[in-house]
Structures are given as structure tokens and as C-alpha cells.
Amino acid sequence: MNDTVLIELRSEELPPKSLRQLSEAFADSVFAALKAQQFTADDSVCTPYATPRRLALSITGVAARQPDRILERKGPALGSALDATGKPTPALVGFMRSAGVSFEQLHKAADGKSEYFVARIEKKGETLAAYLAEIVTQALKKLPIPKVMRWGDSEHQFVRPVHSLILLHGEDVVAGEVLGLRSDRLTLGHRFLSTGEIRIGSAAEYVDKLAAGKVIASFAERRAAVAAQLDAAAKRLDARLNPAAGLLDEVTALVEWPVVYAGQFEAEYLEVPQECLILTMQQNQKYFPLLDASGKLLNRFLIVSNMQVDDPGAIISGNERVVRPRLADARFFYNQDRKNGFTTRAMRLGAVVYHNKLGSLGDRAQRLGRIARNIAEKLGADGNIAESVGLLAKVDLLTDMVGEFPELQGIMGRYYLLHEGNSPEFADAVEQHYRPRFAGDALPQGSIACAAALADKLDALVGFFGIGQLPTGDKDPFGLRRAALGVLRILMETPLPLDLAELIETAAQALQAQGIQLEPVRQPLLVFMLDRLRGTLRDAGYSIDVIDAVLAQQPTRIDRVPARLAAVREFQQLPESLALAAANKRIGNILKKADANLPEADVALLEEDAEKALFERVRLIAPLVKSHVANEDYAEALKVLASVRAEVDRFFAEVMVNVPDPLLRGNRLGLLKALFEQLNAVADIAKLAI
């Protein structure tokens, strides 16, 4: 009989930030194991449930018993299984004994190389009870839990103490033991809004029974309920929510029966930068700040409570009382930082170690100033301003506010610089030098901000690569992958006419000027960054062959990459593209075996009409291709190259390249080299060959 399986482990409060991940991993593991043991049907559906005090799941269409199966066991080959008289050898006798079959029950099979004996064993299907508890136990062991704990006098371990276990198949309890608990059908509802044990009569009624006990079992449904209540409450107050997807997930993992209430605080706290107030409310109190239509913070916030009461006054006033000291702390930090001065803190950067091989923060500030000046001047911006931005970019790391909330670095620097009378453009550049902080983040705006942002990321990349601290596997303690993507996005999306290899060299010179010894860094770092670019372009929808064609030449003008990609895409649509790609690949293979210092083709040494025609075509297209590439009109350059197909096809059909005469052979190789250079002027089109 097929029916729904329900599994629930009721525990003490589970880690809220990982609850959703634990729930989904648990459900996936149990479902996969039941499927592997042939208990599930083709249309079985697994549904995970998760609340602060339980991990649960249900699976539809689960059989009470496995189907009977025929298992095949491969035995010894015929040559070693039978002796000269045709009797079983000891090897075959041992195999029959282990398989529990007689000689007459054996079958012969072949794998194309040899024949061997096979034992076909009928295995009766076992009951769900024989497997389910062990499947749950193994699934729990596989969960991504960094640290486990024991409780009571038990030796069992889990992320939190577990107090009850439900294993149901339809209406029947499946006997079994997990973490020392015997299976049952009893659970508890909401800690305060429900009383007594809840008896789950069948797996199908689990969700409704918990709802009656004031628990929304589904994480997704509870999250949707929280989001809907937050939106409705914000609209009632003529306000809008500050985006906070991570906070929504965390709050969902903290409540079983969510109810949203509105609180407020004294308007005088709004004199503090709103980023500080928003962060302290979200991070410390798990509140949802409210903004007006223009995005300005209001002195109102929303509370997601786990209590539904007729009079929420005590809940609201209690939360208002708790948040007030947090806001007061933020105001104190802000006032103290302004009182102590900002630019004067720059002298203290030298006392803070950045890395024992890369100097202090003061050393780094000097490097950022030097690199930013160099980049700004290349962009036609004021180098003095860019250098000042670099020198002051890290000063807010020494402020009390950033010490309390590291997420505000850059943001607080902007506020403090404005307070001391600096221009908005200067203060904005200090804030924006961290951009982009994450995938999809905004880019720095303006040449000065871009110069500072590039300086910050290039100094880190060159410095850590230069001392051998490269990312390995999934470990990237210094955020170098993120820094590389930031550099690439700034260069490509702004776009900026800067050479990546030159930027790397500029950063290396700034480090070496301080006496820092670096390993050779330019080539490995360039390869590392182009690998990051390859992944980014793949995510953007470009095909692998087009990406490889453009990146094969290790371009250092990243701003030109999108145009090259578009041109290669367009070239692919031409009827000549595949033939030329194949020819380019063939020419490349020929030239690999030739002398690197081939002479230019001499018209006097041309004998065949086909090679004369190709020589003339290459001579005609060379200046056109060069002009189009110089003007960054890559599509036109590739269209010109497409016109050479007929001469290329004829050359390979009629001309022998590797002839005995060395002069003639060298001349033909020189002609192919000239053609090869033209064909690869935009991209390595050989990568387009099938």
C-alpha cells in the first residue's frame, strides 16, 4: 500500500540562520535514500517543513514494502571457474557458497571480452520499518552542521537536543529509533499559544493539526505570511520597507505563528546617519525599519512577534524600550567620532597592521594614494584629489562607529568628511572606493571614485598574489575573487580605457617602492582574472566557444571585450565562419611546427596561382583589418576577413606547404603566418571550429 510518510524531529530552538538550509538538506537526503531503496513512486513528492523547534518532511506515494527484486552477482570467468574436466574450481565453489546458489542455478553472461558465471538471486522486498529509522539517522549525520552537542547522559549528538520523534506511514506509526528516541505520533504546538500534546492521526493531517496548534509548519508559507503582514503594516503607515531579504529569512526561522506590530522611537535619533540606525535595528533587534517615499528613515519600525494577543501594548512598549539604548549607543559613537576628528586619525593608520608581509594600514594608504593618482591621471582626472582619496579611504576603520558596525566602512567616512567641510564629490569617492562590494552592486561613479576603487582592489590582488596567498578551492580569506570581479566590472561596464596589465604593474611598483618583495605576479594574476571574467561572461549568456575565442589572446583592454564578443557572435552567423575557423586551426597547427622567426613572404618566390591569389588578398585586407581594429570596429574587421575564404580554400586545395625546397617552404609558411595574424586580429576564431 502506498501512502504518505511523515517524519518530524522536535528539538530545542534550532540555529535561525541555517534553519532553511538544514531543512532542505534533511528532506533531500531522506527522499533520495527512500528512492534508492525503491520505496517511492515516480510521482512521489517531498515537502520539507521547518520551524524554530522542529525539522520535518512528508513524502507522498511511499510503499509499505519494497518490490521483490532479482539481484545479479558477477562470478569468476569461465576459464578460472571450471577445471579441465569441467568441474567447478575452488573459486567457483566459494562464489556459489557466498551467493547461496547451486551450480545448476548459475547463468552465463558475457561482457564482450570474456564469459563469466552470474548468480541471479531473488530478494524479497523488505518493510519500510526495516529502513526508515536508519535512513533518518544517516540523513542527520550528513547535515551541514559545523558544531554538534550532546544532552543529558546520552551519547547521541545533534545541533540541538531532540525531544520527540514522529515516523508515520499514513495512519501507522513506523517502529524505529533515532537519536535514542522511539518513534511516536505525538508533538507539541506553539510554546505559549497551544496547550498539551498534539496527536497526529495520519501523515496527511500534520499541517492542519499544527496550524490548529498555532504553528505554520512550512518555512516557505510562514515566510510568505511574514512578508505579506510586513507589506500591509507598512502601507497602513504610509511607509515602505527597507529591503532586507536575509533578515526576512532569519525572522521566519525565529517564529512559529508570526504577527507584525508597529513600534516607534524618538525623532531626535534621526540626526544620526540613517544607515547606522537601520543597521542597529536590523542586526541587533531584528526589526524592519520604515522609510518614507523618498527613502528617508522614519522613526517607526515593524516587529515580527511570535505572540498573537488582543492587546499588544506590552509587546510594543517592551520592544521600544529595548531599542532605545541601541539607538543611543549609535548616537554616542557618531558624536564621539565627529568630536575626535576624522582626518587627524590618518596618522594612526601606521599603528595598525594590515598584513605582516604587506605592512600597516598606513603603508597601504600610501600605496592607494599613489596607485589612485596614476589611474586618475590616465583618465584625465585630478591626480592630487585621487591621491588624497586613497590616503583617507581607510581612516574610518579607526572610528568607533565602524568598530561597532564594520558594514558601515566607507559610508561613515563619507559622513565624517562632509562634516569636516569636504566636497560631496570627494566624500562620495571615499565611500564608493569599496564598490562593488558584492555581485550586482552599483559601480563607483566618476573618474576619481573609479581610480580609488581600482587602487583598493589591485593593491590587494597584487599584494596577496605577490606573497603567495592565492585562493584555494572554496577558501578565499582575503576576498580576492570578489576583488578581481570588481576590477573587471569597473573596467568593462563603466567602461574605462585602461590596460589591465599596466594596472597590475602600477600596483606592483607601489608595493615594491616600499621594499615589499613580490613573486612574479603579472601573468598568474592576469590568468586568474580572465578566469573570473570567463565565468561572468558565461553567466551573461555568451557561449563557451565565443568566450574562448576572445579570451584566448589574453586581452588586457577589458573595456573592449564586449565589442569583441558581439563581433564574434555576428561573425558566427556568416556562411564563411566555420570554414575559416577550421582553416585558422589548421594554420595554427602548421605554424606550431615551424621556425618562430619566419621571413615575410616574397612575391618573387610565389609559384602557384593559388598562393599568388592568397598573397594578393592578404596584402589588400591587411590595412583594412588594421584600420577597423584600431577604430574598435571589430565586426567590420571580421567581415573583411570573411572575404578571404575562397582564396584560403583554393590555397589548401592546390598548394603543398611542406615542400622539400627550404626557400619555397619558408616563403609559404611566411604567407600563412601573415594570414594567421590577420585572422586572429580580433579573436582566435579557431575556437569556433567544431
NORKAGI-V656864 format. One record per residue. N is the residue number from 0. SS is DSSP state (h for helix, s for strand, l for the rest). OMEGA is omega in radians with two decimals (NA if undefined). D_CENTER is the distance of its C-alpha to the mean C-alpha in Angstrom with 1 decimal. Layout:
BEGIN
n=(N	N)
ss=(SS	SS)
omega=(OMEGA	OMEGA)
d_center=(D_CENTER	D_CENTER)
END
This chain:
BEGIN
n=(0	1	2	3	4	5	6	7	8	9	10	11	12	13	14	15	16	17	18	19	20	21	22	23	24	25	26	27	28	29	30	31	32	33	34	35	36	37	38	39	40	41	42	43	44	45	46	47	48	49	50	51	52	53	54	55	56	57	58	59	60	61	62	63	64	65	66	67	68	69	70	71	72	73	74	75	76	77	78	79	80	81	82	83	84	85	86	87	88	89	90	91	92	93	94	95	96	97	98	99	100	101	102	103	104	105	106	107	108	109	110	111	112	113	114	115	116	117	118	119	120	121	122	123	124	125	126	127	128	129	130	131	132	133	134	135	136	137	138	139	140	141	142	143	144	145	146	147	148	149	150	151	152	153	154	155	156	157	158	159	160	161	162	163	164	165	166	167	168	169	170	171	172	173	174	175	176	177	178	179	180	181	182	183	184	185	186	187	188	189	190	191	192	193	194	195	196	197	198	199	200	201	202	203	204	205	206	207	208	209	210	211	212	213	214	215	216	217	218	219	220	221	222	223	224	225	226	227	228	229	230	231	232	233	234	235	236	237	238	239	240	241	242	243	244	245	246	247	248	249	250	251	252	253	254	255	256	257	258	259	260	261	262	263	264	265	266	267	268	269	270	271	272	273	274	275	276	277	278	279	280	281	282	283	284	285	286	287	288	289	290	291	292	293	294	295	296	297	298	299	300	301	302	303	304	305	306	307	308	309	310	311	312	313	314	315	316	317	318	319	320	321	322	323	324	325	326	327	328	329	330	331	332	333	334	335	336	337	338	339	340	341	342	343	344	345	346	347	348	349	350	351	352	353	354	355	356	357	358	359	360	361	362	363	364	365	366	367	368	369	370	371	372	373	374	375	376	377	378	379	380	381	382	383	384	385	386	387	388	389	390	391	392	393	394	395	396	397	398	399	400	401	402	403	404	405	406	407	408	409	410	411	412	413	414	415	416	417	418	419	420	421	422	423	424	425	426	427	428	429	430	431	432	433	434	435	436	437	438	439	440	441	442	443	444	445	446	447	448	449	450	451	452	453	454	455	456	457	458	459	460	461	462	463	464	465	466	467	468	469	470	471	472	473	474	475	476	477	478	479	480	481	482	483	484	485	486	487	488	489	490	491	492	493	494	495	496	497	498	499	500	501	502	503	504	505	506	507	508	509	510	511	512	513	514	515	516	517	518	519	520	521	522	523	524	525	526	527	528	529	530	531	532	533	534	535	536	537	538	539	540	541	542	543	544	545	546	547	548	549	550	551	552	553	554	555	556	557	558	559	560	561	562	563	564	565	566	567	568	569	570	571	572	573	574	575	576	577	578	579	580	581	582	583	584	585	586	587	588	589	590	591	592	593	594	595	596	597	598	599	600	601	602	603	604	605	606	607	608	609	610	611	612	613	614	615	616	617	618	619	620	621	622	623	624	625	626	627	628	629	630	631	632	633	634	635	636	637	638	639	640	641	642	643	644	645	646	647	648	649	650	651	652	653	654	655	656	657	658	659	660	661	662	663	664	665	666	667	668	669	670	671	672	673	674	675	676	677	678	679	680	681	682	683	684	685	686	687	688	689)
ss=(l	s	s	s	s	s	s	s	s	s	s	l	l	l	l	h	h	h	h	h	h	h	h	h	h	h	h	h	h	h	h	h	h	h	h	h	l	l	l	s	l	l	l	l	l	s	s	s	s	s	s	l	l	s	s	s	s	s	s	s	s	s	s	l	s	l	l	l	s	s	s	s	s	s	s	s	s	h	h	h	h	s	l	l	l	l	l	s	l	h	h	h	h	h	h	h	h	h	h	l	l	l	h	h	h	s	s	s	s	s	l	l	l	l	s	s	s	s	s	s	s	s	s	l	l	l	s	h	h	h	l	h	h	h	h	h	h	h	h	h	h	l	l	l	l	l	l	l	s	l	l	l	l	l	l	l	l	s	l	l	l	s	s	s	s	s	s	s	s	l	l	s	s	l	l	l	s	s	l	l	s	s	l	s	l	s	s	s	l	l	l	l	l	l	l	l	s	s	s	l	l	l	h	h	h	h	h	h	h	h	h	h	l	l	l	l	l	l	h	h	h	h	h	h	h	h	h	h	h	h	h	h	h	h	h	h	l	l	l	s	s	l	l	l	h	h	h	h	h	h	h	h	l	l	l	l	l	l	s	s	s	s	s	s	l	l	h	h	h	h	h	l	l	h	h	h	h	h	h	h	h	h	h	h	h	l	l	s	s	s	s	l	l	l	l	l	s	s	s	s	s	s	s	s	s	l	l	l	l	l	l	l	h	h	h	h	h	h	h	h	h	h	h	h	h	h	h	h	h	h	h	h	h	h	h	h	h	h	h	h	l	l	h	h	h	h	h	h	h	h	h	l	s	s	s	l	l	l	s	s	h	h	h	h	h	h	h	h	h	h	h	h	h	h	h	h	h	h	l	l	l	l	h	h	h	h	h	h	h	h	h	h	l	l	h	h	h	h	l	h	h	h	h	h	l	h	h	h	l	l	h	h	h	h	h	h	h	h	h	l	l	l	l	h	h	h	h	h	h	h	h	h	l	l	l	l	l	l	l	l	l	l	l	l	l	l	h	h	h	h	h	h	h	h	h	h	h	h	h	h	h	h	h	h	h	h	l	l	l	l	l	s	l	l	s	l	l	l	l	h	h	h	h	h	h	h	h	h	h	h	h	h	h	l	l	l	l	l	l	h	h	h	h	h	h	h	h	h	h	h	h	h	l	l	l	l	l	l	l	l	l	h	h	h	h	h	h	h	h	h	h	h	h	h	h	h	h	h	h	l	l	l	l	h	h	h	h	h	h	h	h	l	l	l	l	l	l	h	h	h	h	h	h	h	h	h	h	h	h	h	h	h	l	l	l	l	h	h	h	h	h	h	h	h	h	h	h	h	h	h	h	h	l	l	l	l	l	l	l	l	l	l	h	h	h	l	l	l	h	h	h	h	h	h	h	h	h	h	h	h	h	h	h	h	h	h	h	h	h	h	l	l	l	h	h	h	h	h	h	h	h	h	l	l	h	h	h	h	h	h	h	h	h	h	l	l	l	l	l	l	l	h	h	h	h	h	h	h	h	h	h	h	h	h	h	h	h	h	h	l	l	l	l	l	h	h	h	h	l	l)
omega=(3.07	3.12	-3.11	3.04	3.04	3.08	3.07	2.95	3.13	-2.99	2.91	-2.96	-3.11	3.14	-3.02	-3.07	-3.13	-3.05	-3.10	3.14	3.12	-3.11	-3.09	3.13	3.12	-3.13	-3.13	-3.10	3.14	-3.13	-3.13	-3.12	3.10	3.10	-3.14	3.13	3.02	3.05	-3.05	3.07	-3.13	-3.10	3.11	-3.12	3.11	3.14	3.10	3.03	3.13	3.01	-3.14	-3.04	3.11	2.89	-3.10	3.08	3.01	3.12	3.14	3.01	3.14	-3.11	3.08	-3.14	3.06	3.00	3.02	-3.06	3.00	3.13	3.11	3.04	-3.12	3.13	-3.10	3.09	-3.09	-3.09	-3.13	-3.09	-3.11	3.10	-3.05	-3.14	-3.14	3.12	-3.14	3.04	3.09	3.14	-3.13	3.11	3.11	3.12	-3.14	-3.14	-3.11	-3.12	3.13	-3.13	3.06	-3.14	-3.11	-3.11	-3.13	3.06	3.09	3.10	-3.14	3.10	3.14	-3.13	-3.08	3.06	3.12	3.11	3.12	3.02	3.09	-3.00	3.09	-3.14	3.10	3.12	3.13	-3.10	3.09	-3.11	-3.13	-3.03	-2.84	-3.10	3.14	3.09	3.12	-3.14	-3.13	3.11	3.12	3.14	-3.10	-3.06	-3.13	-3.11	-3.11	-3.09	-3.14	-3.14	3.00	3.11	-3.11	3.11	-3.10	3.04	-3.13	-3.06	3.04	-3.10	3.07	3.08	-3.14	-3.00	3.10	-3.08	3.02	2.97	-3.12	2.95	-2.99	3.14	-3.02	3.01	3.07	-3.09	3.11	-3.13	3.11	-3.14	3.09	-3.11	3.06	-3.10	-3.12	3.10	-3.07	3.06	3.10	3.07	-3.13	-3.06	-3.07	-3.05	3.13	3.13	3.07	3.14	3.09	-3.14	3.13	-3.08	3.11	-3.12	-3.07	-3.07	-3.05	-3.08	-3.12	3.14	3.10	3.12	3.07	3.07	3.08	3.05	2.99	-2.97	-3.05	3.09	-3.10	3.13	3.13	3.10	3.11	3.12	3.11	-3.11	-3.13	3.13	3.11	3.14	-3.13	3.14	3.13	3.13	3.12	-3.12	-3.14	-3.10	3.05	-3.08	2.95	-3.09	-3.12	-3.10	3.14	3.11	3.12	3.10	-3.09	3.14	3.10	-3.14	-3.12	-3.05	3.07	3.14	-2.96	3.03	-3.08	3.06	-3.14	3.06	3.11	3.09	-3.07	-3.10	-3.11	-3.14	-3.13	3.05	3.08	3.10	-2.99	3.10	3.14	-3.12	3.12	-3.09	-3.12	3.10	-3.10	-3.01	-3.06	-3.02	-3.12	3.08	3.10	3.13	3.14	-3.13	3.03	-3.05	-3.12	-3.13	3.13	-3.09	3.02	3.09	3.10	3.09	-3.14	-3.12	3.01	-3.07	3.07	-3.09	3.04	-3.10	3.13	3.14	-3.08	-3.06	-3.11	3.12	-3.10	-3.11	3.11	3.11	3.08	3.14	-3.11	-3.06	-3.05	3.11	3.10	3.12	3.10	3.08	3.14	3.12	3.12	3.13	-3.10	-3.14	3.13	3.14	3.13	-3.14	-3.08	3.11	-3.10	-3.06	3.13	3.12	-3.09	-3.13	-3.12	-3.13	-3.11	-3.12	-3.11	-3.13	3.03	3.03	-3.02	3.09	-3.09	3.03	-3.09	3.02	3.07	3.07	-3.12	3.12	3.10	3.13	-3.14	3.12	-3.11	-3.12	-3.13	3.10	-3.11	-3.11	-3.12	-3.14	3.07	3.14	3.14	3.14	-3.10	-3.12	-3.14	3.13	-3.14	3.14	3.12	3.09	3.12	-3.12	-3.07	-3.00	-3.05	-3.07	-3.07	3.03	-3.12	-3.10	3.14	-3.09	3.14	3.04	3.12	-3.11	-3.13	-3.14	-3.08	3.14	-3.04	3.13	-3.14	3.07	3.12	-3.12	-3.08	3.10	3.08	3.12	-3.12	2.98	3.10	-3.10	3.09	-3.13	3.14	-3.12	3.11	-3.14	3.09	3.11	-2.98	-3.11	3.06	-3.05	-0.22	-3.11	-3.08	-3.14	3.13	-3.14	3.11	3.12	3.06	-3.09	3.11	-3.05	-3.11	3.13	3.11	3.13	3.14	3.14	3.10	3.13	-3.13	-3.05	3.14	3.10	3.12	-3.11	-3.10	-3.12	-3.08	3.02	-3.09	3.10	3.02	-3.14	-3.10	3.03	3.10	3.13	3.12	-3.12	3.14	-2.98	-3.10	3.07	-3.06	3.08	3.11	3.12	3.14	3.12	3.09	3.10	-3.09	3.14	-3.14	-3.11	-3.00	-3.02	-3.10	-0.35	-3.14	-3.11	-3.09	3.14	-3.07	3.13	3.11	3.10	3.10	3.13	3.11	3.12	3.13	3.13	3.12	3.11	-3.11	3.10	3.10	3.11	3.14	-3.12	-3.11	2.96	3.06	-2.94	-2.97	-3.07	3.13	3.13	3.11	3.10	3.12	-3.09	3.11	3.03	3.08	3.13	3.13	3.12	3.13	-3.13	3.09	3.11	-3.14	3.05	3.10	3.13	-3.09	-3.08	3.11	3.11	-3.12	3.14	-3.10	-3.06	-3.13	-3.12	-3.14	-3.14	3.11	3.00	-3.03	3.14	-3.12	-3.07	-3.14	3.13	3.10	3.11	3.14	-3.14	3.14	3.06	-3.13	3.13	3.14	-3.10	-3.12	-3.14	-3.11	-2.93	-3.08	-3.14	3.13	3.09	3.11	3.11	3.13	3.10	3.13	3.13	3.12	3.13	3.11	-3.07	3.10	-3.10	-3.08	3.08	-3.12	-3.09	3.13	3.10	3.02	-3.13	-3.13	-3.09	-3.12	-3.11	3.13	-3.09	-3.05	3.11	-3.10	-3.13	3.07	3.14	3.13	3.12	-3.11	3.14	3.12	3.13	-3.11	-3.05	-3.04	3.14	3.13	3.13	-3.13	-3.13	-3.14	3.14	3.12	3.12	-3.14	3.06	-2.98	3.13	3.11	3.11	-3.14	3.07	3.09	-3.14	3.13	-3.10	-3.08	-3.02	-3.06	-3.13	3.12	3.13	-3.12	-3.13	-3.09	3.11	-2.98	-2.99	3.01	-3.09	-3.05	3.08	-3.12	-3.09	-3.08	3.14	-3.13	3.13	3.13	3.14	3.13	3.07	3.09	3.09	3.12	3.11	3.12	3.10	-3.12	3.13	3.12	-3.11	-3.11	-3.10	-3.13	-3.10	3.08	-3.02	3.06	3.13	3.13	-3.11	3.13	NA)
d_center=(43.3	39.8	38.6	35.6	34.3	33.4	31.8	31.6	31.2	32.5	31.5	31.6	29.0	25.5	22.6	21.6	18.0	17.2	19.9	18.0	15.7	19.0	20.8	18.6	18.3	22.0	23.0	21.0	22.5	26.0	25.9	24.9	27.7	30.3	29.4	29.8	33.2	34.2	34.8	32.8	33.8	32.1	31.7	30.7	28.1	26.2	25.7	24.0	25.7	24.8	26.8	27.2	29.8	28.9	26.5	28.0	27.6	30.0	30.2	32.8	35.1	35.3	38.4	40.8	41.4	39.7	41.6	43.9	42.5	43.8	42.1	42.8	43.3	43.8	46.8	48.5	49.5	53.1	54.3	53.6	54.2	57.9	60.7	63.5	65.4	62.4	62.0	58.6	57.6	56.4	52.8	53.3	55.3	52.5	50.0	52.3	52.8	49.2	48.5	51.7	53.3	56.5	57.2	58.2	54.9	52.9	51.5	51.0	47.8	46.7	43.4	44.9	46.0	48.1	49.5	48.8	49.7	47.5	48.1	47.2	47.0	47.1	44.8	45.6	42.8	42.2	41.8	38.6	40.0	39.9	36.1	34.5	34.8	33.5	30.5	29.7	30.3	28.0	25.2	25.5	25.3	22.0	20.3	17.5	20.1	20.1	23.8	26.6	30.1	33.6	36.1	39.9	41.6	39.1	37.1	34.4	30.9	28.1	25.9	28.9	32.5	33.0	36.3	36.8	35.7	36.2	36.3	37.9	38.6	40.1	43.0	43.2	41.9	40.3	41.8	39.4	38.3	34.8	34.5	38.3	38.5	40.6	39.4	41.0	40.7	40.8	38.2	38.3	37.4	36.6	37.7	40.1	40.5	41.4	44.2	44.9	43.2	41.8	43.0	40.7	43.2	40.8	37.1	37.3	38.5	35.9	34.0	37.4	38.9	36.1	36.2	39.9	39.1	36.9	33.5	30.9	29.4	26.4	23.4	22.5	26.1	26.5	23.5	25.0	28.3	27.1	25.5	28.8	31.0	29.1	29.5	33.1	33.9	32.5	34.5	37.6	37.3	36.7	33.4	29.7	26.7	24.3	20.8	19.2	16.9	16.0	19.7	20.6	18.7	20.3	23.7	23.6	23.2	26.2	28.8	30.5	32.7	31.2	33.6	32.9	35.5	35.8	36.8	37.7	38.3	40.8	40.3	41.2	37.8	36.4	37.7	34.6	31.6	29.9	26.4	28.0	29.6	26.6	24.5	27.3	27.9	24.4	23.4	26.8	28.5	25.8	27.9	26.9	28.5	30.3	30.6	33.3	33.1	32.5	29.6	31.9	31.7	34.5	36.1	35.0	32.2	31.4	31.4	30.0	32.7	33.1	36.8	38.8	42.2	45.0	45.2	41.9	43.7	43.3	39.5	39.0	41.4	39.9	36.4	38.0	39.8	36.7	34.6	37.5	37.4	33.7	34.5	37.5	35.4	33.1	36.3	37.8	34.9	35.0	38.7	38.8	36.3	38.3	41.5	40.5	39.5	36.2	37.1	39.4	36.5	35.3	38.0	36.4	33.1	34.9	35.3	31.6	30.0	26.7	26.6	29.7	29.3	28.3	30.8	30.9	29.3	32.6	32.1	28.7	30.1	32.8	30.3	28.2	31.5	32.6	29.4	29.2	32.9	32.5	29.7	31.5	34.7	33.2	32.1	35.6	34.8	36.7	35.8	37.6	35.5	32.2	33.5	34.4	31.0	29.5	32.1	31.5	27.7	27.2	30.4	29.1	27.3	30.9	31.6	32.2	29.9	26.8	27.9	27.8	24.6	22.3	20.2	23.3	23.4	24.3	25.3	28.3	29.2	29.8	32.0	34.0	34.6	35.8	38.1	39.6	40.4	37.9	37.1	34.2	32.8	32.8	31.3	28.6	27.7	27.3	25.0	22.9	22.5	19.3	17.8	15.1	13.8	10.4	8.8	11.9	14.2	17.8	19.0	22.1	25.3	28.3	29.0	29.6	26.3	24.4	26.5	25.7	21.9	22.0	24.3	22.1	19.1	21.3	23.4	20.5	19.2	22.8	23.9	21.5	21.5	25.3	25.8	23.6	20.7	17.9	14.5	14.9	12.8	10.1	12.4	12.3	15.0	15.9	12.6	13.6	10.4	10.2	13.9	14.0	11.9	14.3	17.3	16.4	16.0	19.2	21.1	20.2	20.0	22.8	24.1	25.9	28.4	27.3	27.1	24.0	26.2	28.7	26.2	25.1	28.9	29.6	27.2	28.6	32.2	31.5	30.4	33.3	35.7	35.2	36.1	32.6	32.6	29.6	28.9	28.7	25.4	25.6	24.9	22.2	20.3	20.9	19.5	16.4	15.8	16.8	14.3	11.6	13.7	14.0	10.5	10.8	14.1	13.3	11.0	14.1	16.4	18.2	19.5	18.9	22.6	22.7	19.8	21.4	24.7	23.8	21.7	24.2	26.5	24.0	24.6	24.7	25.5	22.0	23.7	25.5	22.7	22.4	26.2	26.2	23.6	25.7	28.9	27.7	26.8	30.3	31.9	30.5	32.6	35.8	38.1	38.4	34.7	34.5	37.9	37.0	33.7	35.6	38.3	35.9	34.4	38.0	39.1	36.3	37.3	40.9	40.3	38.3	41.7	43.7	44.8	42.3	45.2	46.4	49.1	48.9	50.6	54.3	55.9	59.1	57.6	56.3	58.4	56.8	56.6	52.9	51.9	54.0	52.3	48.8	49.9	51.2	48.1	45.8	48.3	48.1	44.4	43.4	44.3	42.8	39.4	39.6	40.5	37.8	35.1	36.5	36.4	32.8	34.1	32.2	32.9	36.7	36.4	35.0	37.7	40.3	38.9	39.1	42.9	43.4	42.6	46.3	47.4	44.6	45.4	49.1	48.6	46.9	49.5	52.5	51.8	51.5	49.4	50.2	54.0	56.3	57.4	55.0	55.8	55.1	51.9	50.6	51.4	49.6	46.5	46.8	46.8	43.7	42.0	42.8	41.5	38.3	37.7	38.2	36.0	33.1	33.7	30.7	28.5	29.0	30.1	30.8	27.1	28.2	30.8	30.5)
END
